[in-house]
Amino acid sequence: MFNHPLFGVRLAFIVSLATFVLWCVAPTEALIHVMEEGQLVETLTLYLYAVTLLYFIFRPNLPIALLTRCSIILALFAMLAREADLHKVIDNMSLLKLRFWTGDLPLSDKLLALMIMLPIVAACLYLLKKHAKNVWVQAKRRKAYAVTTMTFIILIPLTNIADRSLGLLKESFGWHAPLWLVALQTSQEELLEMSLPVLALVAAWQFRRDRNAKGVEQTHN
């Protein structure tokens, strides 16, 4: 089941569908509370990232090149740090916002932020340059690990768009979304975000299975 080519896609769809059902039946204010920062869902997400990171760090014989493995670990750690709001540790402002870099913050703070961001950006660019084309090709060939990886990558911007959507409407047009819409948006964004470390873990497991299967096949030949 876990090695089915569409397992990652189905997992994301099931999470989204289950979230919609939860939104239909749960009290709006209670649902919003559970999805808030520091509450149950965010805490579970942090634990899942920790488990995934431990797997990539300590799993012996994981058939991934050392530099690729280190880059994945750094990227996942950055995602965990963002989920824990550590990207706002400098001047209580997100390092990911343009006004952090263009505003009047001290130069020393911007240099510190640059030192934090550069290794993360370098790791992501390395993964993109080294593996993006091959993952895309393997996904078209319906390799399970590649399809799951693509699902993981696509969900990152989708959850970020969902996270910012109502806030941008409020900032741009002064429109305050009704609570039922806030509950729908927040629950979808938070629970799909919680599935990201699970998808990373599944992709690693599928990749290991794929490489083991190839090794057995070559041995028999």
C-alpha positions in Angstrom: 0.0 0.0 0.0 2.7 2.5 1.0 4.6 1.8 -2.2 1.7 2.6 -4.5 2.7 5.3 -7.0 -0.2 7.6 -5.8 0.0 6.9 -2.1 1.3 10.4 -1.4 -1.3 12.1 -3.5 -4.1 10.0 -1.9 -2.7 10.9 1.6 -2.9 14.6 0.9 -6.4 14.2 -0.6 -7.6 12.2 2.4 -6.2 14.8 4.8 -8.0 17.6 2.9 -11.2 15.7 2.7 -11.1 14.6 6.4 -10.4 18.3 7.3 -13.5 19.4 5.4 -15.6 16.8 7.2 -14.2 18.0 10.5 -15.0 21.6 9.6 -18.6 20.6 8.7 -19.2 18.9 12.1 -17.0 20.7 14.6 -17.9 24.0 16.4 -16.3 26.8 14.6 -14.6 28.5 17.6 -13.3 25.2 19.0 -11.8 24.3 15.6 -10.1 27.6 15.3 -8.7 27.2 18.8 -7.2 23.8 18.1 -5.6 25.1 14.9 -4.0 28.2 16.6 -0.3 28.6 17.1 1.0 26.6 20.1 -2.1 24.4 20.2 -2.5 20.7 19.4 -2.1 20.6 15.6 1.0 22.8 15.6 2.6 20.7 18.4 1.9 17.5 16.5 3.4 19.0 13.4 6.6 19.9 15.3 6.8 16.3 16.7 6.4 14.9 13.2 9.2 17.1 11.8 11.4 15.9 14.7 10.7 12.2 13.9 11.4 12.8 10.2 14.6 14.6 11.0 15.8 11.8 13.3 15.1 9.3 10.6 17.2 11.2 8.0 20.0 11.8 10.5 20.3 8.4 12.2 18.8 5.9 9.7 21.7 3.6 8.7 22.2 2.5 5.1 19.8 5.1 3.7 20.7 5.0 0.0 21.0 8.8 -0.3 24.3 10.6 -1.1 25.8 12.4 1.9 25.5 15.9 0.4 21.9 15.3 -0.6 21.1 13.9 2.8 22.6 16.9 4.6 20.7 19.3 2.3 17.4 17.5 3.0 18.1 17.6 6.7 18.8 21.4 6.5 15.7 22.1 4.5 13.5 20.1 6.8 15.1 21.8 9.9 14.3 25.1 8.3 10.7 24.1 7.8 10.5 22.9 11.5 12.0 26.2 12.6 9.4 28.2 10.6 6.6 26.1 12.1 8.0 26.9 15.5 8.1 30.7 14.5 11.9 30.8 14.9 12.0 32.7 11.6 10.8 35.7 13.7 13.5 35.4 16.3 15.3 38.5 15.0 13.4 41.7 15.8 10.1 39.7 16.0 9.8 40.0 12.2 9.8 37.2 9.7 13.1 36.8 7.7 10.9 35.7 4.8 9.2 39.1 4.4 10.7 41.7 2.0 10.3 44.5 4.5 12.7 42.7 6.9 15.4 43.3 4.3 14.3 46.7 3.0 13.3 48.3 6.3 15.2 50.2 8.9 16.4 47.3 11.0 20.1 47.4 12.1 22.6 46.2 9.6 24.0 43.7 12.1 20.5 42.0 12.4 20.3 41.7 8.6 23.8 40.2 8.4 22.9 37.7 11.1 19.7 36.8 9.2 21.8 36.5 6.0 24.1 34.0 7.8 21.1 32.0 8.8 19.4 32.0 5.4 22.4 31.4 3.1 23.0 27.7 4.1 19.3 27.0 3.8 19.0 28.7 0.4 22.2 26.9 -0.8 20.8 23.5 0.3 17.5 24.1 -1.5 19.3 25.3 -4.7 21.5 22.2 -4.6 18.5 19.9 -4.3 16.8 21.7 -7.1 19.8 21.7 -9.4 20.9 18.1 -8.6 17.6 16.3 -8.4 14.6 18.3 -9.7 14.9 17.0 -13.3 15.3 13.4 -12.3 12.5 13.5 -9.7 10.2 15.0 -12.4 11.2 12.3 -14.9 10.7 9.5 -12.3 7.3 11.0 -11.3 6.1 10.8 -14.9 7.2 7.1 -14.8 5.0 6.7 -11.7 7.8 6.0 -9.3 6.2 6.1 -5.9 9.0 8.1 -4.2 9.1 10.7 -7.0 5.3 11.2 -7.0 5.3 11.6 -3.2 8.2 14.1 -3.4 6.3 16.1 -6.1 3.2 16.1 -3.8 5.4 17.4 -0.9 6.9 20.2 -3.1 3.5 21.3 -4.5 1.9 21.4 -1.0 4.5 23.8 0.3 3.4 26.8 -1.8 -0.3 25.8 -1.6 -0.2 25.8 2.2 1.6 29.1 2.2 -0.9 30.7 -0.1 -3.7 29.3 2.1 -2.0 30.7 5.2 -1.7 34.2 3.7 -4.9 34.4 1.7 -7.3 35.9 4.2 -4.6 38.1 5.8 -3.8 39.6 2.4 -7.5 40.3 1.7 -7.7 42.1 5.0 -4.6 44.1 4.4 -5.5 45.0 0.8 -9.3 45.6 1.1 -10.0 45.8 4.8 -12.3 42.8 4.5 -12.7 40.7 7.6 -13.5 37.1 6.8 -16.4 35.5 8.8 -15.3 33.0 11.4 -16.6 30.0 9.4 -14.3 30.9 6.5 -11.4 31.4 8.9 -12.0 28.0 10.4 -12.1 26.4 6.9 -8.9 28.1 5.7 -7.0 27.6 8.9 -7.9 23.9 9.3 -7.0 23.1 5.7 -3.7 24.9 5.9 -2.6 23.6 9.3 -3.6 19.9 8.7 -2.1 19.8 5.2 1.0 21.4 6.6 1.1 18.6 9.3 1.1 16.1 6.4 4.4 17.5 5.0 6.8 15.8 7.3 4.8 12.6 6.9 5.2 12.8 3.1 8.9 13.4 3.5 9.2 10.3 5.6 7.1 8.2 3.2 9.2 9.4 0.2 12.4 8.3 2.0 10.9 5.0 2.8 9.6 4.5 -0.8 13.0 5.5 -2.2 14.8 3.0 0.1 12.3 0.2 -1.0 12.9 1.1 -4.7 16.7 1.0 -4.3 16.5 -2.3 -2.4 14.3 -3.8 -5.0 16.7 -2.8 -7.7 19.6 -4.3 -5.8 17.7 -7.6 -5.5 16.9 -7.5 -9.2 20.5 -7.0 -10.1 21.6 -9.8 -7.8 19.2 -12.2 -9.5 20.3 -11.1 -13.0 
